[in-house]
Each structure stands twice: as C-alpha cells, then as structure tokens.
Amino acid sequence: MKTNQSLISISFIFFTLLISNLVIVTSKSTIEPCSNSDTCNALAGYTLYTDLKVSEVAALFQIDPIALLTANSIDISYPDVENHILPSQLFLKVPIQCSCVDGIRKSVTTRYKTRPSDTLAIIADSIYGGLVSADQLKEANTISDPSILDVGQTLTVPLPCTCFNGTDNFLPAIYMSYVVIPMDTLAGIAARYSTTITDLMTVNALGGTSIDDGDILSIPLSACASSFPRYASDFGLMVPNGSYAIIASHCVQCSCALGSRNLYCMPSTLAVSCSSMQCRNSNLMLGNVTWQQSAAGCNVTSCSYSGYVNGSIATTLSTSLQPRCPGPQQFPALIAPPSTIEHQFPPAEAPSPTGGAGLVPNSPSTVPSSGFLPGLSPMNSPNGGQAGAGSKNKPLLAGFFPVAIAFAILVWSSI
C-alpha cells in the first residue's frame, strides 16, 4: 500500500510539474528601438477580412485611396476606381508612416471608430488582420475594462513597422510588416519577395527558420530612393520596386521599375491644377530626357523632380556625359482593380542548390550559415532588430499532456 501511495504521489508531482512548466508561446514581432523623431515610409501587409471598397480600406488606415492603389500598381485610370469593391482575402501593401514612439518604431496614425458588437479581439484579429493585438489596443487606448466598448469610440491602432535607416545590406529598402499565415515557410516568403532566408533571419533576429502562424515579420523590399532636400515636404520618399507613388498634391507620379534603383518622376495623369513643371532656362518639362551620341559617349540632359517645396514643384536641369545613351524608361506593370481572388500565395518552394526556381513545395532546405548560435541575435543585423512580444498569446499544450497521460497510465497499471 505504501508503494502504491508513493507511486501516486510521484505521479501527482510529475503531472503538477508538467502543468506548471507549460510555456506560453508568444507570436513574435520585430522591434526596432529608436531615439529620434524621424519618420520613414513603411508598408503593412494587409489581408481583407471581407469585401471592401477601395475607399473603405483606405479609411481603415487613414490614407489616400490613390496611395493605396499605386502602392499595389493598380491602374487608377479606371472609372470611379475609389468605389471599386475589392474581394475578401485580397492581400494588399498598405503605405504607412513609421514613427518613433516610446523608444520603439511603430505607426500611430491609424484610428478606428468602434461599431456595435465590436470587441478588441475582433478589431485586432479580424478587422486589422492580426497586425495588432487586443492587448496592444487596450494599452494604447488606456482601456481599463476591455469588455466595455462604446459604439463610436475612436481607438488608436498601433501598427508594427520598421525603418532600419531605409537600407538593407547598404542598398535602399522599404520594410513591410507581414503577418505569417499557416501555409507560410521562411523559404517561401523569401522567394515571394525576392530576398533570401539569411536576410530575413538577420533582419528579424531569428535564431532559426521556424516561424509560427501570427508572427509578424519585417520584410525588406528593394526600393528606389529619392534625394529631395530636407525642407521638401516629400523628403525621404522611397518607392518599392514594381510600384508607384503619387505626390505633390497628386501632380507628380514617381515610379520604381522592377530591378531598378533609379526613381523616375513625371507629371501625374491626375494633374489638374499644378505649379509649373518646366525646368528653368530650358524647354524641357518634368521627366523629359534628351541625349546626343558623341565620340566621347552620350551627352544626356534631363529635367528631374526635386521635391515639393512650399506648395511648388521644384525641378532640376542636369547635363551629364554617360558611357551609353539611356533606353526607354521602364514602368511597373499596372493591373486592373481586382474583383476575384486567385491562389496568390502557393506553398513555399525551397530554393534549389543551384539557385534556380525551386524544388518540391515544402521540401527541406539548407539554410546558409550566418555565423551565429541558435537563440542569439545574428551578427550585422539592422540596429536594434529583435524578436519581441507580438500580437497573440497561444498556449502550446501539445507534447506535454500525452507524456503525462502515458506516465499516469503506467503508474496506475502498476498499482
């Protein structure tokens, strides 16, 4: 009898220890510490929770509908495009301003007005697609009782974002906050956004390639950087590869072709009442380029955009001798406003050893060495990058209870 009682006590202690040591797995989010008031252009990867008009999506994030369309290379010339209905589950890149708030980078310009039946969880997980958590909403709005929300109450929605000095491996980049979905792998995300597993691990300070549903990754997107003066209202403008930006009160359109690092600006198709776009002491207009072949090379003259200053469009006339004459300007391909959803994100394909398109979906991949130990921040990561507390808390019970049950059965069978 004493032996049986001892076994029961041991079983109880073992089971108690298992329960007390259950870990809470927290979705990770990249946190960039900061100490200045500078802002940068950033993107939020957002999946529509229901059918929404272009203007409704823009209102959710308090941004210009045209900025939303051009960021996704959607043709703005379609009639009444701002009222076009976008389908549920469509993935969009939403342009946001990334600021320094309480010592970390975040975007705090988004406001949401509560509706009947809203809860913090619904707002966070559904309406904003996991880009924010209920706890973050509670803290940002100093809500003492999250079960009570007044209809029409305006909430600040703190969105994750990073700047990392607008560079990635010393090249211009704009960072997109991306919510991991169940089918994602790090290899698939890297292939989808033309980066590498190693770069994603470095930027997000990951100790391995494992990612979980709900994690928020910071993804560097190759971009074209501007060189506008600090006093220009569009100082620091960066445009990701394959997209556009409409600036200067809708008067100027800047584009960044795929694989390009050169920002090209020209008069916008929306231009109605704009200041002069002609370069001084020249008959060239904004975006015009002329060239003449010579024995020494190609003499190129261009009229370039230099920023929006005090409500006026600044231009610069420049002449240079280049090895070869420029070809026709490349523009990102425009798409029609989406009305249906295709299978946008197929299962990840692991990069082939020779750098080709890929092998079997979800096949194991070899991760290049980054010179760091698992669990430690990678070397040469962007300043302050770390995996921090994120959007949702998810108890991880699998793996503990089966062991406990098996042990209990073993003990009881021996009594």
C-alpha positions in Angstrom: 0.0 0.0 0.0 2.8 2.4 0.9 4.4 1.7 -2.5 1.2 2.4 -4.3 0.8 5.7 -2.4 4.4 6.7 -3.3 3.7 6.0 -6.9 0.5 8.1 -6.8 2.4 10.9 -5.1 5.2 10.7 -7.7 2.6 10.7 -10.5 0.8 13.8 -9.0 4.1 15.7 -8.6 5.2 14.8 -12.1 1.9 15.9 -13.6 2.0 19.2 -11.5 5.4 20.0 -12.7 4.3 19.5 -16.3 1.4 21.8 -15.8 3.5 24.4 -14.0 6.1 24.4 -16.8 3.7 24.8 -19.7 5.2 27.6 -21.8 3.2 30.3 -23.4 4.3 30.7 -27.0 4.0 34.4 -28.0 3.8 35.4 -31.6 7.0 37.2 -32.5 7.2 40.7 -33.9 10.3 42.6 -35.0 11.0 45.5 -32.6 13.3 48.4 -33.6 14.4 50.6 -30.8 14.8 54.3 -31.7 15.7 57.6 -30.0 14.8 60.3 -32.5 11.7 61.8 -34.0 12.4 60.9 -37.6 9.7 59.0 -39.6 10.1 56.8 -42.6 7.8 55.3 -45.3 6.8 51.7 -44.5 4.2 49.2 -45.6 1.7 47.0 -43.7 0.8 43.7 -45.4 -2.9 43.5 -45.0 -5.5 40.8 -45.9 -9.1 42.0 -46.4 -11.5 40.4 -43.9 -14.5 41.0 -46.1 -15.4 42.6 -49.4 -14.5 46.3 -49.1 -14.4 49.3 -51.4 -11.0 50.9 -52.1 -12.1 53.9 -50.2 -13.2 51.8 -47.2 -9.7 50.1 -47.0 -8.1 53.5 -47.2 -10.3 54.8 -44.4 -9.3 51.9 -42.2 -5.7 53.2 -42.3 -6.5 56.9 -42.8 -4.5 57.0 -46.1 -5.2 58.5 -49.6 -7.1 55.9 -51.7 -4.8 56.8 -54.6 -1.7 56.0 -52.5 -3.2 52.5 -51.7 -3.8 51.8 -55.4 -0.4 53.0 -56.6 1.4 51.1 -53.9 -0.1 47.9 -55.4 0.3 49.0 -59.0 -3.4 49.1 -59.6 -4.5 51.2 -62.5 -6.0 54.4 -61.2 -7.5 55.4 -64.6 -10.5 53.0 -64.2 -13.8 54.9 -63.9 -14.8 55.5 -60.2 -11.9 53.4 -59.1 -12.1 54.6 -55.5 -15.6 52.9 -55.2 -14.4 49.6 -56.8 -15.2 46.7 -54.5 -12.1 44.6 -53.6 -12.7 40.9 -52.7 -12.3 39.4 -49.3 -8.9 37.8 -48.6 -7.1 40.0 -51.1 -3.6 40.8 -49.9 -2.6 44.5 -50.2 0.5 46.5 -49.3 -0.7 49.5 -47.3 1.6 52.5 -47.1 2.0 53.8 -43.6 4.3 56.3 -41.7 6.6 54.7 -39.3 7.4 56.9 -36.2 9.4 56.6 -33.0 7.0 56.3 -30.1 8.1 55.4 -26.5 11.5 54.3 -27.8 10.4 51.9 -30.5 9.3 52.1 -34.1 5.5 52.0 -34.7 2.8 53.6 -36.7 0.2 55.5 -34.7 -1.7 57.5 -37.3 -4.4 54.9 -37.8 -7.7 55.5 -36.0 -10.7 53.1 -35.8 -14.3 54.1 -34.8 -16.0 51.2 -33.0 -19.2 49.6 -34.2 -21.9 47.5 -32.5 -20.7 44.1 -31.5 -17.0 45.1 -31.8 -14.5 43.7 -29.3 -10.8 44.4 -29.1 -10.2 40.8 -30.3 -12.4 41.3 -33.4 -10.8 44.6 -34.2 -7.3 43.2 -33.8 -7.6 39.7 -35.3 -10.3 40.2 -37.9 -10.6 43.8 -39.0 -6.8 44.6 -38.9 -5.8 41.0 -39.8 -3.5 40.3 -36.8 -1.3 43.4 -37.4 -2.1 44.5 -33.8 -3.2 42.6 -30.7 -6.1 43.1 -28.3 -3.6 43.8 -25.5 -1.8 46.4 -27.6 -5.2 48.1 -28.3 -6.0 48.1 -24.6 -2.7 49.6 -23.7 -2.6 52.2 -26.5 -6.0 53.5 -25.5 -5.8 53.1 -21.7 -8.8 50.8 -21.6 -9.5 49.6 -18.1 -12.3 47.2 -18.9 -11.9 45.7 -22.4 -15.4 44.1 -22.2 -17.0 47.6 -22.4 -16.6 49.5 -25.7 -18.8 52.4 -26.5 -20.2 52.5 -30.0 -18.5 55.3 -31.9 -15.5 55.3 -29.6 -12.3 56.3 -31.5 -9.3 53.9 -30.9 -5.7 54.4 -31.8 -4.4 51.4 -33.7 -0.6 51.0 -33.2 0.7 49.1 -36.2 4.1 47.4 -36.3 6.7 48.9 -38.6 10.5 49.3 -39.0 12.8 51.8 -40.8 16.4 50.4 -40.3 17.7 53.6 -41.9 15.9 52.8 -45.2 18.6 50.3 -46.2 19.1 46.6 -46.4 22.7 45.4 -46.9 23.5 49.1 -47.6 21.0 49.3 -50.5 17.7 51.3 -50.5 14.9 49.3 -49.0 11.4 49.9 -47.5 10.2 47.4 -44.9 6.8 45.7 -44.9 5.2 44.2 -41.8 3.9 40.8 -42.7 1.6 38.5 -40.7 2.6 34.9 -41.1 -0.2 32.5 -42.1 -0.3 28.7 -41.5 0.9 27.7 -45.0 4.0 30.0 -44.9 7.6 29.0 -44.6 10.6 31.3 -44.4 11.9 29.9 -47.8 8.5 30.7 -49.4 8.4 34.2 -48.1 11.9 34.9 -49.2 11.2 33.6 -52.7 7.9 35.6 -52.9 9.6 38.9 -52.0 12.9 38.4 -53.8 15.1 38.2 -50.8 17.0 35.4 -49.0 16.4 33.2 -46.0 19.5 34.6 -44.4 18.4 38.2 -44.9 15.0 37.5 -43.3 16.7 35.8 -40.4 19.1 38.7 -40.0 16.5 41.5 -40.2 14.2 39.7 -37.8 16.9 38.4 -35.5 15.7 34.8 -35.9 17.7 32.0 -34.3 16.3 29.5 -36.8 14.0 29.1 -39.8 10.9 28.2 -37.7 8.0 30.7 -37.9 4.5 30.4 -36.5 1.1 31.5 -37.5 0.6 35.1 -36.3 4.2 36.0 -36.2 4.9 39.5 -37.7 8.0 39.6 -39.9 9.7 42.7 -41.2 10.4 42.1 -44.9 12.9 44.3 -46.8 11.6 45.3 -50.2 14.1 46.6 -52.8 13.3 50.3 -53.5 14.2 53.4 -55.3 15.3 56.3 -53.0 14.8 60.0 -53.6 17.4 62.7 -52.9 15.0 65.6 -52.2 16.2 68.3 -49.8 15.2 68.1 -46.1 13.0 71.1 -46.4 10.8 69.4 -49.1 7.5 68.0 -47.8 8.2 64.7 -49.6 11.8 64.4 -48.2 12.8 60.8 -47.7 10.4 59.4 -50.3 11.1 55.8 -51.2 9.2 53.7 -53.7 9.3 49.9 -53.6 10.3 48.0 -56.8 7.3 47.4 -59.0 5.1 50.2 -57.7 4.2 53.9 -58.0 3.7 56.9 -55.7 1.5 59.9 -56.4 2.9 63.0 -54.6 2.9 66.9 -54.8 -0.9 67.2 -54.4 -1.5 64.5 -57.0 0.6 66.4 -59.5 3.6 64.2 -59.8 3.9 60.4 -60.3 7.1 58.6 -59.4 7.8 55.0 -60.3 10.3 52.3 -59.5 10.6 49.6 -62.1 11.4 46.0 -61.1 15.1 45.6 -60.6 15.8 49.3 -60.7 17.4 51.7 -58.2 16.5 54.8 -60.1 13.4 56.8 -59.1 11.7 58.3 -62.2 9.2 61.1 -61.7 6.9 62.7 -64.3 3.6 64.7 -64.4 0.7 62.6 -63.0 -2.3 61.6 -65.0 -4.3 63.1 -62.2 -2.7 66.6 -62.6 -5.4 69.3 -62.8 -4.1 72.5 -61.2 -0.4 72.3 -60.6 2.5 74.7 -60.5 4.9 74.9 -63.4 6.8 71.7 -64.3 9.1 73.2 -66.8 12.8 73.3 -66.0 14.2 76.8 -65.7 16.2 78.1 -68.7 15.0 75.1 -70.8 12.1 74.0 -72.9 12.2 70.6 -71.1 9.3 69.5 -68.9 9.5 67.3 -65.8 10.5 63.8 -66.8 11.9 64.8 -70.2 15.3 63.4 -71.2 17.3 64.2 -74.3 20.5 62.7 -75.5 23.1 63.0 -78.2 25.7 60.4 -79.1 29.3 61.7 -79.4 32.7 60.2 -79.8 33.3 60.6 -76.0 30.0 59.0 -75.0 26.4 60.1 -74.7 25.5 63.7 -73.7 22.3 63.3 -71.6 20.2 66.3 -70.5 17.3 65.7 -68.1 14.6 67.6 -66.2 14.2 65.9 -62.9 11.8 66.4 -59.9 13.5 67.9 -56.8 10.7 67.8 -54.3 7.5 69.7 -53.3 8.6 72.9 -51.6 6.1 75.4 -50.2 3.3 74.2 -52.5 5.5 74.4 -55.6 7.1 71.7 -57.7 10.9 72.0 -57.7 12.8 70.8 -60.8 16.5 70.5 -61.7 18.1 70.6 -65.1 21.2 68.4 -65.3 23.6 67.5 -68.1 26.0 64.6 -67.9 28.3 62.5 -70.1 27.4 58.9 -69.9 29.1 55.8 -71.4 25.9 54.9 -73.3 22.6 56.6 -74.1 19.6 55.6 -71.9 17.0 53.4 -73.3 13.2 54.0 -73.0 12.0 54.4 -69.4 10.7 51.2 -67.8 7.5 51.4 -65.8 6.0 48.9 -63.4 3.2 46.9 -65.0 -0.3 48.1 -64.0 -3.1 45.7 -63.1 -6.8 46.1 -63.2 -8.6 46.6 -59.9 -9.0 43.0 -58.6 -12.5 41.6 -58.4 -11.7 38.0 -57.6 -9.1 36.1 -55.7 -6.6 33.8 -57.2 -4.4 31.4 -55.2 -1.9 34.2 -54.5 0.4 32.5 -52.1 1.2 28.9 -53.1 3.1 26.6 -50.7 6.7 27.7 -50.4 9.2 26.3 -52.8 12.6 25.8 -51.3 15.4 27.4 -53.3 17.4 24.9 -55.4 21.0 24.3 -54.5 22.0 26.0 -57.8 19.8 29.0 -57.2 17.1 28.0 -59.6 13.4 28.5 -59.3 12.8 25.8 -56.8 12.2 22.1 -55.9 9.3 20.3 -54.3 7.0 22.6 -52.3 7.7 22.5 -48.6 10.8 20.4 -49.1 13.6 20.7 -46.6 16.1 23.5 -47.4 19.6 24.1 -46.3 20.0 27.5 -44.5 23.3 29.3 -45.3 25.4 29.8 -42.2 25.0 33.3 -40.7 27.8 32.9 -38.1 25.6 32.9 -35.0 24.3 30.4 -32.5 20.6 29.5 -32.2 18.8 31.8 -29.9 21.2 34.7 -30.3 20.8 37.7 -32.5 22.5 37.3 -35.9 25.7 39.3 -36.5 25.4 42.5 -38.6 21.6 42.7 -38.1 20.0 46.2 -38.5 20.4 48.2 -35.3 18.0 47.1 -32.6 16.4 44.3 -34.5 15.0 41.7 -32.2 12.2 39.3 -31.8 9.9 40.8 -29.3 6.4 40.4 -27.8 3.9 40.3 -30.6 0.3 40.0 -31.5 -1.2 37.0 -29.8 -0.6 34.6 -26.9 -1.0 31.0 -27.9 -0.7 28.2 -25.2 1.3 25.3 -26.5 -0.1 22.2 -24.8 0.6 19.5 -27.4 3.6 17.4 -26.4 3.0 17.7 -22.6 -0.3 16.0 -22.0 0.4 12.9 -24.0 3.5 12.3 -21.9 1.6 13.0 -18.6 -1.2 10.7 -19.6 1.2 7.9 -20.6 3.1 8.2 -17.4 -0.2 8.2 -15.3 -1.4 5.1 -17.1 1.9 3.4 -16.4 1.7 4.3 -12.7 -1.9 3.2 -12.3 -1.3 -0.1 -14.1 1.4 -0.9 -11.6 -0.8 -0.2 -8.5 
